Structures are given as structure tokens and as C-alpha cells.
Amino acid sequence: MDYLMELRERWWSRTIKNCLENREIVVKARALTPKEAIGILYGDVKVCLIGFQPAILYGLSRKFNNIRTTDMNEKNINKNYYGIIIES
């Protein structure tokens, strides 16, 4: 019985410790902009948007520098939207 109690205490202490660490990370992340948070986690990122979606591309273009976008519609290919050229 003591063995089970010891396992239960270890599990609870580990669970509580992980929850506190995760909560601390969340609080710190909420103080950052998305670009800062992603930059801290992954460094300089490359974003690829498959299928041209104007609203999504606009949001991404405001946050990131290195973006490539593809589309199957011939009318959109090689056009410049928000400083990004749509590729085929």
C-alpha cells in the first residue's frame, strides 16, 4: 500500500509541476505578439500558403517577411497581392 501511495504522490507532484510550468509559459506567451512568440520558438520562419486566401495572406504578410503562396487559378498566378507574388 505504501508503494501505491508513493507512486500517487510522485504522479501528483509531477503533474502539478508540469501544470505550473505550462501556466508560466502561457502567461509569458500572452505578453508577446504572434510574430515574437513564433520567432522565439522557431527562429526566422518561412511560411507557405497553399491556395490563395486573401484574408489569410493579408494577415500573414503583416506578421512575417518570408512568405510564398500558390494558387491553381490562372487569373491569380504572377499577380502581386500585399507585396507577395502568387505562384503556380
Order of alpha helices (4+ residues) and beta strands (2+ residues): alpha-alpha-beta-alpha-beta-beta-beta
